[in-house]
Amino acid sequence: MQHEAPKEFFRTQHGTICQGDSLGLLKQLKPGSVDLIMTSPPFGLVRKKDYGNVDADKYVEWFKPFAAAFHSLLKSTGSLVIDIGGSWIPGQPTRSLYHYDLLLMLCREFKFHLAQEFFWWNPARLPTPAEWVTVRRIRVKDAVNCIWWLSPTPWPKASNKRVLQPYSASMRVLLAKGYRPMLRPSGHDISNKFGTDNGAAIPPNLIALAHTESNSAYIRYCRGRGIVPHPARFPAEIPEYFIRMLTDPGDLVVDPFAGSCATGQAAEHTRRRWICCDLVAEYLTGALGRFKERPPTRYPTPAKSAKEQDESFYRIYKPGLMWNGIVGDLLPKDGGAKRLLPAKADRTPVAGAHRQPASPQMALLEKGATFNATDTKNADNRRAKEQSGHGIRYPRHRKAHSTK
């Protein structure tokens, strides 16, 4: 199949946007010339999207020509980073394995090495899929994307010093009071170096970043010109994270599925050379808003007050904080296969429908009863735990003002 070379769409100080077939672009580039391929390709979703996604069961075969081109273009110490979301099997509450099949194909057939897997947690993700999460209540909301970091070599160039994050409050207390070296029950021997203040913490492979863009330069640019924003953008902080960790100024970054060119914006901001390509001219027309309008400052002054410091973290509550020892509704014996119909306003069950029994708390309220002293004490203790912030906290990335 012939792949025509794409046309130049826009040029900046450090990079170029191209419009056309990305495989045509990749064939134009010199082998072994790229330091980082950072991309979020169309996901293998059940429902078709405007940007032309591929069915999950055909995804791996569709991706193979790109995999071959990626391996050829990367330098021996370069990296391939792929942000990819999961998918549900049509009609049932089980997950597709297509993105894991993609990972295995890249490593087994094209000899990429998995440097590390990352997970992008979006705290603002809506509770989807609604049928399984909010209607039948048999799954929890899907709020994480996988990010595969791969390389042609086991030793890609990288430094986690580029992506350090603030110490947690508990770590700051430990540093202030001192730490006694000891052997953990797990067998880890924690030395006295653990109590050294290095100024910042090494981050986990969980990237906590809410996708809440609503008034960025990109959105304002699109809105002012009647352009529909790209429907599957990712925050520019995602590519910027990996660009800073895996490349140096002047290195070449390529995104063959550019969408709204978040990768290009991140590369431009960090002074890397870059090339982004996409098929849809309208998406690229909107992407110009990332470069023609001055974005808001990316580096706010460090938080000082306790409230500001607390607001710089997202919170994941520990499991069990809402557990009070009461079982509540019994689990559906069919695993939720039959959708329960809502009860009528007078609480009379709908004919032919299986209504789950009311929770013990609701049953007491309906009978006009009150909680006994033990129930009240348990509820008060639970609220106290929630208000005291018993949970896992992750630093917020700088507020997302641009996305893919």
N, C-alpha and C positions, 0 to 999 in steps of 0.2 A: 504494500500500500504506500502510495506517495504522500509524503507529509511536506506541505509547502512551508517555506520560511515565513514566520509572522512578520508583521510590519511594526516599525517603531511608532508608538502612540504618544509618548511623552518622555522628556529627558530632564533630569535634575543634576545637581552638582556631582552626585555620587552614583546615580543609577539611571536605569532605563525601564520604562513600561512598554511591553510589546503586546500587540493584539493579534491573535491567531492560534494556530495549532502548536501546543507546547512541545510536542515531539519533534516538530520541525525546528523549533528553537534549540532543543537539546542536541540535535544532530549538527547544528552550526557551531556549537561551542567546542573548544579544544579539549580533548581527553586529558584528565588529570589536572584541570585548571580551576576547579571549584573547591572552596573550603567548607561550605555548608549548604546543603539543600534543606531548607526549612519550609514546610508546607502543610496545609490542611486540605487534602484532596476531597472530592465529593464522597460522602459516606455511602455505604451500601444499605440504603434505607428501604423500607417497605413501600412507602408512598413516594411518588415521583415529585421532584422539586423543579423549580424553574431553571436552576443552574445545571440540570442534566446529570443527575446521579445514576449510578449503575445498580442493577439488582444485586442483592447480597450474594446470591448463588453463582453469579457470573463475575464477581468482583476481582477475584485473584487472577483469572485469565486476562481480564481487562488491564490489570496493573502490570503485568509482566514486561511489556515493552518499556514502560517507565523504569522499572527496576533495573533492566539491563543498561539503559541510558544513564541512570544515576550512578551505577557502579563504575561505569567507564569514565564519567566526568569528574568524580571525586578524587581529590589528592589522597595519597596513601594515609595521611593523618587527618583527613576530612571526616565530616559527620553528615548523616542523613537523619533528620528529625521529622516525624510524621505525627501530627495531631489527628486522631481518628475516633469518632464516637461509635458506640455500639448500636445494635438494632434488635428489635423483637421479631420473633417468628410470627407470621400473620395468623391471627385468630387464636393465639394461645399465649399464656403468660410465661413464655420461656425465651431465652436469648439466643440470637444467632451467634455463631462462632466465626463469622467471616473475618473479623479484624485479627483474630488469633491465627486463622489460616493464612492471612496476609503476612503476619510476622514470621510464621514457620516457613513460608515460601521464600521470603527474603533471605532468611538465614540458611536454609538447606539447599535451595537451588542457586542462589546468587552469592552465597558465601559471605553475606554480611554478618557482623558480630553484634549481638545485643549488648551495648555498653551499659544501658540501664533503662528500665521502664519508669515512666513518670505518670502521675495521675493528676489531671486538672479538675479540681473540685470547684464547682460553681454554686456558691451558697444561694444565689438568686434563681436557680433553676426551678421552674414550675413543677408541681407534682404530676409528672407524666410517666407512663401512659395513663390517662385518666381512668380508663375502664378498669385497669387492674389496681390502681393506687387509690383513687378517690371514690369509685363506685362500688367495686366488689371488695376493696380493702384487703387484698391478698398479696400485694407487693409493696415495697417502699419506693419512694421516688428515685428515679435514675438521675443522678447529679454529677457524674464523673465521666470525663473523657480519658481514654488512654493516650499516652504520648510515647511512641517508640523512639529511642535514641540508638541509632545503629551506626556502624562504621565498617569500612573495608578492612580495618586492622583492629586487633584487640587494644591498641594503644593510640586512640585519637587524641589530638591535643585538646586539653581542657584544664580549667582551674575553677574549683568551687569558691575561691577567694573573690571571684567576680560577682557572686550571687548571695553573699552573706545576709543574714537577717538579724533584727534586734534580739537581744537576750529576753527571755520571758521574765516575768516578775519573780517567779520562784528561783530562777537561776541567778538573778541579781542579788536576792537574799542570800543564796548559798555563797556567792563570791564575797559578799560583805562579811558574813559570819565565819567563813572558812569551811573547808571540807576535810573530813577524816578519811584517808585512804582505807579501803576495805575490799574484801572479796564478796561479790554479790552472790546470792543463792543460785543465780543462773550460771555461775562459774566465771563471769567476767571479773577480772582483777582491775579495779579502778585505782589508778595511781594518783599521786599528789598533783600531777599535771592537770587533772580534771578541774581543779580549783583555780587554774590560771585564767586571768581576765584577758582574753584576746580581742576584746572590743566588740565582738559580734559572734553570732552562732552559725554553725554550718546548717543549711536548711535540709529538710527531709525531701523525699522524692514526691511529695504531695504539694502541688501548687494551688494555693487557696486564692481565688480571684473571682469576684462577683462580676457577672456579665450584665451590667446595668446601664449601658450607654444610652443616653437620651438627648443630650444637647452638646455633643462633641462638634469639633470643626467639620468633621466628615458628615455628620447628620445635618448640621446647619447648611452646609454646601448643597447637599442633595435636596433638602427641603426647599431651599430658595430657588432651585432650578427645576423643580418638578420631577426629580429623578428618584426612582424607587431604590432604596438602599439594598445592598446585597443581603439576601435572606439568611445567609449562614456565615456571618462574620465571626472572627475570634478576636479577643482583645489584643492590641499591639504589644501589651506587656508579655504575652506568651512568646512570640518570636524574639522579642528583645532579651528575655531571660536567657535563651539559648545562644543568641548572637553574642552576648557579653561573655558567656561561659566558654564558648567553643571557638571563637574567632578573635583576631586582632584587627585594629584599625587598618583599612586598606585591603583586607581579605575580601574574597568574592562570595556573595550569598545569592542563591537562586531560589525562586519560588515558581514552579511551573503551574500551580493552580492558585493564582494570585487573588481572585475575587476582588475585594476592595483594596488590595495592596497594603494590608497591615504589615506584612513582612518588609516591604519596601520602605514604609515609614520608619519602622524600627531600625533598619539598616542605615537609612539616611541620617537618623538622629544619632547613631553611634559611629558614624563616619566609616562605614564599610561600603565597598563597591557592591552593587546589587543589580539583578535583573529579575523582573516579575513579568509573567505572561498569563493572559486569560483569553478565552474565546469571545466573550460577550463584551461588545464595545460599550454598552450602557453601564455595565459595572465599572469599567475603567474610566468612563466619563465621571462617574461619581467619585472614584478614587482620587481624582485630581484635587478634591477638597482636602486631602491629607497633606498636600504639598503647596497648594496655592493660598491657603489660609493659614495664618500663624496659629499653631495649636497652643493650648494653655500650658503653663509651666509644668514640667514633668518632675521637678524636684522641689517639693514643698519644704519649708523649714521644719526641722525635727520637732515632734510633739513635746510639750513641756508639762502641761498640767496632767494630773492623774486621769481626768476624763478624756483628754486628748489621747493619752497613751492607751487607755482602754479601748477607744474607738478605732485604734489602728490595728486591732485584731478581730478576726472572725472567731466564732465560738462553735465548737462541736461538743454537745453535752454527752457526758458519760452514759452508757446504757444503764437502765434501771432507775433513773431519777424519778420517774413517774410511777414506778411499781409500788403498790401499797399492800401486796399480799392477797388481793382479791382477784380471782380468776377473770370475772366478767363474762362476756358472751362466749359461748362454746364455739370452737372452731367448726366451720362447715364440713360435714362428712365427705362432701364431694370435692373438697379443695377449692370451692368457689366456682365450679364449672357452671352451675346454674345461677343466673343473675337474680338476686332478690328484688322483688318489686317493693316500692315504698308503701307504707301504711297510709290509710286515709286520715284525714284531719282528726276524726274522732277516735283514732288509734284502733279502729276495727280492722283486723287483717284483711287484705285484699283476697278475694276468693281464688283459691288455687295457688296462692303464693306462700312460700315458707318464710315466716318472719322470725328473725333471730330474737331470742328472749331479751328483755330489757336488762341493762346492767344492774347489778345490786344497788349502786348509788341511785340510779333513776327510779328503781322500784321503791326505794325508801321515800324518795321525794313524792312520787305519785300517791303513796299511801298517807302522806302527811306526817311521816315519821321524821325524826331528827337523828343525826349522827350521835353516837355515844361518845363518852369522853376519850376513849381510846382512838376512835376514828378521827376525832378533832385533833388530838395530839399528833397522830400520824400525818394528817394533812398539813398541820403547822410545821412539822419537821421537814416535810417535803418542800414546802414553800421556802423555808429558810435555806435549804440546800441550793435551790434554784437561784435565790437572790444572792447567795454567797459566791456564785460563779463556779460551782463544781463542774468543770468541763475542760475539754482540750481546746486551747486557743492557738490560732495560727495568725501570724502577722498578715495584715492586709497588704497587698501590693498597692502601689500608687494608684489612685482612682483612675479607672479605665475611662479614657476619653476618646479612644479610637479602637476599632475592631476590624477583623477581617471581613 
